[in-house]
Amino acid sequence: MSSEGYYIGIDVGTGSVRAGLVKPDGSIAAISTEATQTFRDPDDHRIFEQSTTDIWNGIGKTIKTVLKEANVTPEQVKGLGFDATCSLAVTDTNGDPVVVTGGADLGQNGDRNIILWADHRAEEEANLINGTGSKVLDYVGGVMSLEMEIPKTLWLKRRMKPELFSRCQFFDLPDFLSYRATGDNTRSTCSVTCKCSYVPDLGWQPDFFTKIGLKEFVDNNYKQIGGADGNILTAGLPVGHGLSKRAAEELGLLPGTPVGSAVIDAYAGWLGTVAARFTENGKLSDFVPSLNESRHRLAACAGTSTCHIVQSKEGVFVNGVWGPYKGAVFPGWWMNEGGQSSTGQLIDFMIKTHPAHGQLQQLAQDKNTSIHEVLHKELHKLCAEYKVESFTELTKDMHFYPDLHGNRSPIADPRMRGSLVGLALDDGLSDLARKYNLTLEAIALQTRHIVDEMNSKGHAIQSIYMSGGQAKNSHLMQLFADTIGIPVVLPKSSGAAVVLGAAMLGRFASEAGKVGKLTEEEQCEALWNIMT
């Protein structure tokens, strides 16, 4: 049994919970994943809901699994950190889950208490907010997305009995996990600034909340959404007194284990990638990046959706791109977040809804390979058959617009829909391969649109650092490099980069707790040293 210390990163994605046990040198000792449940409404495609109870149970299972696999004791775990999707979690004042499903049970205690980030029910509420002209909108690219927490909270307010609404607490999911782990309701700068309309340097805006119909938040000093009196923490600072006795028993850890202030999952991907040194042609680069170098490195966290995050020393305002957010990770630094609402999900949809999907699955099984590799080989075969030099030439008479779930950036219109032009009477594997290539090209071109818009407004992005499942798709990664014209740096492990970022929060909390209050400059230096 090893005697060294370890840190745990917990990543709550759209479809699963993952825990990583990380050594001080950044290597992964063990990793475990547990699927989570998403509830849909067969009569309303906009609805996506989850359960904090289900997620917390998955966290407990994965943490116990990694400790067992690595033969590590609870005493050896020196800190842990959480990241999660930017979904709205609702509880009562006791922390018990409150139902968010429309209907008779809305506002009652029950397990379906998360409105997932992908849920698009709050379109009317977002439109109302976007008509206010509030300065809040300046810090979300000029248009508030219906995926953010305030439109969803307002949707609940309009439909929930007042006496039930008044007893609710509203959390961005990363902050709920910190609260559930520690019993401390201190919120993170990442969540309240990026998703809950907390304005950098100015705080909550009472005129805004009053105008949209949430005046009770002003009257109760924002206790229902947290962060009252500026009581928020930048990434990784210790939350409360660490793990509560209850949470420690549920997770198989020790009470008091330090918990770092959480971040949204894409920001954990940023933490886990942008400070990395890279290997090129088998040789490790001698260049050790400074914090200032982060201005030139875009982190793309690409899973079900894709988020594109870049940091800057001064605030950069980009139409249709969220932010600028001050202190989302590093105190005193600003971040912008572009995004595509459906990328990995879109690829899966295009494949699974095609008539040749069953044939594709069988071929992948017979050849003991992935479906993406089968499609890639089919495209090469078609290029040879039609005597063309590229996949793009192969599909030059087909055109695909990919916003089946609306456009997040930089058009910022959730009403956008997709289209496919150039269809033929073909439902075979070759047609599926063509449409697969069109989908990847469309995702790459939209990524270029986002990067170009960011750079045109003042950013200086020179490379992309990937995390998430799509980083395993070499065809897509090459398309990014070719389409955008900048290097694309891939993580050593696509599945580990985000949990590694979360574990860094736990390490920072452990080390910061030993030295007392840090200045902003000291915080930046300490966290960047951990990242590198």
C-alpha positions, 0 to 999 in steps of 0.5 A: 500500500502506497503512503503518498498523498492523492487528490480526487477529481469528480467530473459530472458530465451530461451522461455520466459521473467520473472520478479520478484518483490523481497523484501529486505528479498529475498521473492518474492512479485510477479512474471510474465512470458511472452512468447517470439518468436523463429524463425526457418528455416524449411530447416535448423535445425541449425537456431534459431533467436529471436527479442530484440523488442519482448523481450523488450516488454515482459519485459515491460509487466511483470514489469507492471504486478508485480507492479500491482499485489503487489500494488507497486509504481515505487517510491518503486522500488530501483533497477533492474537487468537483466540476459539473455541467452548468445545469440548474439544481433545485432544493428546499432550504434543508437541501432536499431535492425539489421537483422541476417537472411541470405539472402537479408535482412541481415544487414538491419534494422529489428526485427529478430536481435538475433542469439540464443545461440542454433543456430549452423550455425557458425560451419565453423567459429568455426573450423577456430577459433579453428585452430588458437592456440590462447591463447583465446582458453585456457580460453574456455576449449581448444575448442571454441564452435560455440554457442559463440558470436565470431564465430557467429559474424564472420559468419555475417562478411563473409556474410554481406555487409562491409558497413552494418557490419561496422555500427553494434554493437554486444552484448551478450544479457545480455549486450544489455538489460543493454544498452537498459535500460540505454543508457550506452554501458558499458559491463559486465565482465560476458558477454565479458569474458565468451562469447566474447573472452576477456581474463582475466587479458590480455584483447582483443587479437589483434593477434587473431581478426586479424588472424580470419578476424575481424581486424576492431575490432582492428582498431576501438578499439573494439567499436563494441563489447564494453569493450574498454580500460577495460571499463567493470563491474563485476556483479551488479555494477551500469551501467551509471546513471540508467534507461534512461527516455525512458526506464523508460517510457516503463517499468513503472518505474522512470528515474535514478532507479539503474541498476546492471551490468548484468549476463548470466542467468545461472550465475543468477541461481548461484547467487540465489542458492549457498549461500543458507542455506538448509532444511533437514528432515524439519529442517533448517541447522545452517550452514551459508556459507562463500564465500569460501564455494562456491568452493564446490557448483556446481550451475546447471541451468537446463531449455532448456539446462543445465549449470554447474557453480563452482567458485574457488579462482585460475583459474582451466583449464578443457578440454572441460569445458568453462573457467576459467573466472576471475571476471565473478561474484566476482572480483578476483574469477574464474569460470568454466562453463560446459554444456549440449546443450539440456536437457529440450529440449531433454526430450520434444523432446523424449516425443512429437515425440513419437506416444503415446504422445497424449494418455499421454496428455489425461491421464494427463488431465483426472487425473489432473496431469503432464505428467511426473507424469503419466510416473513415475507411468507407470514405477512403474507399469511396474516394478511390472509387470516385477518383477524388483526392479528399472527403470534401470533394467526395461530398461537394454536392451535399450541404449540411447546416448543423444547428438542430438544437439552435445556435449558441455562438456566435449567432446566439439564436436557439431558434436556429434549425438544421438543414441538409441539401443534396439528398439522393435515393441512397440509404446505404453505408456509403450515404451514412459515411458521406453524411458523417463527413458532412457533420464533422466538417460542419462542426469544424467550420462552426468552430472556425466561426467562433475562433474568428469572431473571438480574435476579431474582437481582441483575443489572440488565439494561436492554438487549441487544447482539446479535452473530452470524448471528441478528442479521440476522433482523429478525423475531426481533430485534423479537420479542426487544424485544417479549417482553422489553420492553427495547431490542435493539441490533444490530451494524453487521455481524452477522458482524464483531462477534465477530472485532472482539472477537478483534482487540481482544485482539490490539491489547491484547496489542500495547500491553500488551507495550510498557508492561510489567506492568499493575495490574488497574485499568490493565488494565481501563482500557486494554481498555475504551478499546480497546473504546470 
